[in-house]
Amino acid sequence: MKKIYLSPPYMGGGEMKYIREAFETNWIAPLGPNVTGFEKEAGEYLGVPYPLALSSGTAAIHLSLKYLGAGSGDIVFCSSFTFSGSCNAAAYEKSELVFIDSEPETWNMSPVALQKAFDDAEKNGKLPKAVIVVDLYGCSADWDKIIPICKRYNVPIIEDSAEAFGSKYKGSFCGVFGDIGIMSFNGNKIITTSGGGMALCKTKEEYDKMLFWATQSREPTPHYEHKEIGYNYRLSNICAGIGRGQLEIIDEKLKRRKDIYERYREGFLNTKIHVMPEVEGYTMNHWLTVTTLDESAEATPEFICAEMNKLNVETRPAWKPMHLQPVFSGCKAFAHGDDGSFVCEEIYRRGICLPSGDALTKEQQSFITDSILKLIGD
């Protein structure tokens, strides 16, 4: 059987129009009509005034941290249950990372654990420069609880919506709740530019400064003048063209992922495997359908992933929390549980990500569901 991947790109056909235009007009550089158009169209869709198209979501986080002044020796709080791109940028600036556990309802940053971290920081007389809150697997964080905590300490929020393009919290799109939002358009995301990302800026000052850094901090002189260290972080005009074509079919993509999620939910109903909950008031983009094994299931995620791979089906464990990663072993971490237990550790121990690509057929999905149920003995 042809390999079934976790979240492969899905093209609508319109992407080639913009790519062809880029070639025909020779706009091959990291600037041009597609870059400008992609920023404008993404901004109109999300309701953000100044989106900045960049080479990756990690680049967007890096520039956001730099803009907020997070540097060597500063503290940055970050969701622990996430991909390493969420926190690597803080390490680039030699900031000190502190990891925050998940809540059981949404699997996102726990307001309880966040308050514990702030209590500790206040006691030590050193508040964080920023809090990086992740909208995990296309589900929004609980902004009604997180924003007031950060405002109380006057600490800005970077909203990492890398996995949440098109997701909403109480009617507003993810990416607009933080002081600066970020998106990823990597090849496996809900919309892709092959590789790319975006910083969602709320002021022209933010946009202009981050654009300056993203284009090697070149001063506006006839010669090449540099007074600050810069980065090669701008998105190419060709890749931006892919993004414009993807935006044209975003509603179709969101419906496809929702349908896939619902079929998994129905297929696993009353079994030993449970899909990630969808909380009232939250509208998920269902980037990936993530499941957890019941405690009574004898199979492990590692066993299921290995066996499914033999069937030519790509599955993966849930994210391994950052506070368990060897590279961050010396960092503080704050748990949701009063007994010091970490919710994200439990999800990681029992979690499995299932194929969720737009082109997944009903027949393929039935094969996946039936195969997993056989493996766990339901």
N, C-alpha and C positions, 0 to 999 in steps of 0.2 A: 504494500500500500504506500502511496505517496506520503511523505512526511507531513504531519500536521504540526505546525509551529504554534508557539504560544500567542504571539500577537504580530503577525507579519504585516507589512504595509499593504494598503488597499487603495488603488488608484481609481479615480472616477473617469478619467479620460481627458478632462479639461486641463490637466497639468501640462500636457505637451504644447498647448497653445502658448502658454507663457514661456516655456523653455525655448520654443522655436523663436519667439519674438526676441528673447535675449540673444540667441545666436545670430539672428538676422540683423539685429541692430548693433551687434558686437559689445553688448553690455555683459561682459563675463566677470567683471571685477566685483568686489564686495560693496558695491553701490549701484544704483540704477533704478529704473522705473518699477521693477518688481519689488525691490526692497521697500521703496516708498509706498507702493500700492499695498503690499502685505501689511505694513505697519498700520496704514489707514484702515484697511478692511478688518483686521483683527481688533483694532481699537474700537471701531464702530460696533462690532459684534459683542465685545465684552463690556463696552461702556467705559473704556479707559482712555484718557485724553492723550497720553504720550507713550505709546508702546515703542520699545527699542529692540529691533531685530538683531540677534546675536548668534554666535557660532554654536552655542549650547546653553542649556539651562544652568549648568555649573558656572559658566562665564557670567550669566546674569546674577547669580548669587554672589559671586566674587565681587563684581562691580557694586552691587548693592551694599555689601558689607564695607567695602572701601568708602563708599559715599557716606555711610553712617558712622564712619570713623573707627571701625573695629580694626585694631592693629596689634602689634606685639604686646603680649601680656594682658590684653583685654579679655574679658569673659564673654562668651557667646553661648546662650542656651539653644539647644536643638532637639527636635524630636528624635528619640532613639530608634523607633521602629520605622526605618526608611532605607533608601539606597544611599550609598556612601557619598554620592554627588551632593547631597543636601548639606553635608558638613565638611567635606574636603576643602572647600573654599576658605573656611575659617582657618584651617591649618596653613593654607598658602600665606595668610597674613600673620601667622604665628600667634593666633589668638588661642585662648584656653577654652576648650569645649566642655560643656556640662550637658549631660543627656537627660531628657525628660521622658518618663514612661507614657504608655497609652492608657486611655480609658476603655472599659469593656464595650461600651455602646457603639462607638464609631471606629475604634482602633487607633484614633488620632491622639494628639497630645492631651494628656490628662490635666485638667485644670487643678485637680487636687495635688498632683505631683509638681506642677508648675509653681503653685503657691509654696510648697515645701522648699523648692529651689530658691525662690525669692526670699523666703524667711532666712535661709542659710546665708544667702548673699548679703542681706541687710545686716545680719549679725556680724559678718566678717568685714563689713564696711566697704564692699566692692560689688556694685550692681553690674549686670551685664550691659554690654553696648548694644546688643540686639537679641531678639528671640526669633529663631527660624522655626516656623510652624508648618508642618507638612499636611497637605490634603491628600491622604493616603489612598492608593488604589482607586482614585476617582471619587472618594467620599470626603466631604468638607469637614473641617474641624468644627468644634463647638464655639463659634465666634462670640456668642452672647456671654460666654463665661470667660474666654481667654482675653478678649480685648480689654475689659475692665481691669483685670489683674495687671496687665502690662501698662495701662494708662496710669494706674495708681502709683507706679514707680517711674513713670515717664520714660519707659524703655520702648523703642520702636520695634515693629514686627516686620520680618520678611516672610511673606506668604509663599511657600514653595508649593505651587500648583502644577508641578511638572507632570503629574499623572492625572490632572483634573480639568483639562480643557473641556468646557461645555457643562461641567458640573455646577450645581447651584446650592446655595444655602439660603433658605427662606426667600427664594425668588431672585436673588442676586448671584451673578456668576462668581465662581471661585477665582481668586487672583485680585479681587478688588478690596478685600478686607484688611490686608496688611498695609503698612506704610509704603512698601514696595512689594509688588507681586512678581512672580517668575513663572514662565512656562517652558516646557521642553517640547521640541518637535523631532526627537530622535526617531529612528526608523520603526520602533515598536509602539510609538505613542498613538493616541486617538486620531490626531492628524500629524503628518510628518513633512519635514523639508529635507529628508535624508538624514541630516544632522543639523541641529539648530536649536535656538531658544529665544526667549524674549524677556526683557525686563519691563514690567508694567508700571510706568512712572506716572505720578499724579501731578507733577509740576514740570514746566519747561526747564527749570534750573536743574532738576534731576536728570532729565533727558540729555540736556546739552553737556553736562559734566561727564556722564557715563559714556556718551558718544565720543567725547574727547579722549577718554582713557581707552575706549575700544578701538580707536583708530591711531594707536601708538603715540597719543598725547602730542600730536604735531601742532605747534603754534601756528597762528595765521600769518606766516611770513613767506616771502617768495622762495627762500631757501628752507632747508629742513632744520628747524629749531625745536629743541626739546628741553623743557624745564622740569618735567615730571616723567616718571616711568610709565610707559603705556603698554598696551596689549593688542594683539591681532585678533580681536574678538568679533568683528563685524560679520554678518551673514552675507553669503554671496548672492548675486542677483539671480543666478540660475536656481539655487536652492529656494530662494524666496518665491520664485515662480511656481515651484512645486506646492509651496504653502498656499498660494493664492488659489490654485486649482482644488486643493484639499478643502479649503474653506467653503467652496461652492457646494460641497456635498456633506457638510458637517451634520445637518439634520438627519440625513440618511444614515450616516455613520452611527450617530447616537441611537437611532431606532434599532439598527442591526445589533448593537452591543446590548441594548436593553432586552431584545428578544432572546438573545443567547443566554443572558443571565436568567430570564424567566424560565427557559427550558431546563437549565441546570437546576433551578430551584424546585421545579415540579418533578424532575427526574430523581432528585435526592430526598424528596419529601418522605418523612417517617423512616429514615434510614440512619446509619451511623456516620453520615457525612453531612455537614451543614454549610450552606452558603453564607458569605458575609452578610450581616443584617443591613437592611435599608431602613434608616431611621426616618420617622415622620418629620417633614419639614426640610429634608435633605433630598436633592435630586442628583443621583450619581450618574456619571457618564459610563459606568461599567467597563472601564478600560480593561481590567482583568476581572474575571469571576474568581474569587478566592474562597476556598473552603477550609473548614477545620474538621478534623476527625474527632468523633466522640471518644470520651475516655474509655468506653467499653470496647472500642475497636482494637483488635490485636495487631493489625498492620500499622506500620509507621509511614510518615511521609517519604522517608528515604527509600523504603521498600516499594511503595507505590510508584514513585518517580522512576526508579530503576526498571520496574516491570513495564511501565507504560512506554519507556524508551525502547524496550525490546519490541513493542508493538508499533514503533515509528511515530509515537505521539510525544511531543515535548510538554512536560509539566515541570514545575519547579517548587521547591519549598518556599514558604513566605520569607520575607526579608529577615535576615539574621540581625537582631538589634545591634546598633552601633556600640553600645556599652559592652557588648560581648566580643567585639572585634579586637584581635591582638594589637592592631595599630593604635587603638584608643584605650588600651587597658589601664592606663594611668588616670583616666578622666573620671570625674564624679558623675554619679547617676542617681536620680531620685525616682523612687517607686510610687505607684498609685496606691498599693495596699498599705494599710496601717501596720501590718506585720513585716513590711519590707519586701513583699512579693511583687514581682513585675508582671503586669498584664501582658506586655509585649513578648516576654520570654515564653509564656504559655501559648500565645498565638503562633509564635515561631515553632514551638515544639510540635504543634498539631496542624499547622497550615500547609495547604497545597494550592498553587496557582494553576488554573486550568486554561487550555486553549480558548481564546476569546476573540480571535480575529474576525473582521467584518465578513470575510468570505467563507467562514465556517458553515458547512451545510448541516441540515437537520440529520442526515444520515451519519455524517462524521461525528456529530455531537452525541447521537444515540450510541454509537460505537464506544465513544469515550466514557459515557455514563455507565453503560452496561459493563465495560471492562473494569472500571474502578469498583463497582459494586461487587463483582466477582472476587476481586482482590481483597476486599475488606470483609467478605463473608455475609453481606446482607441478602 
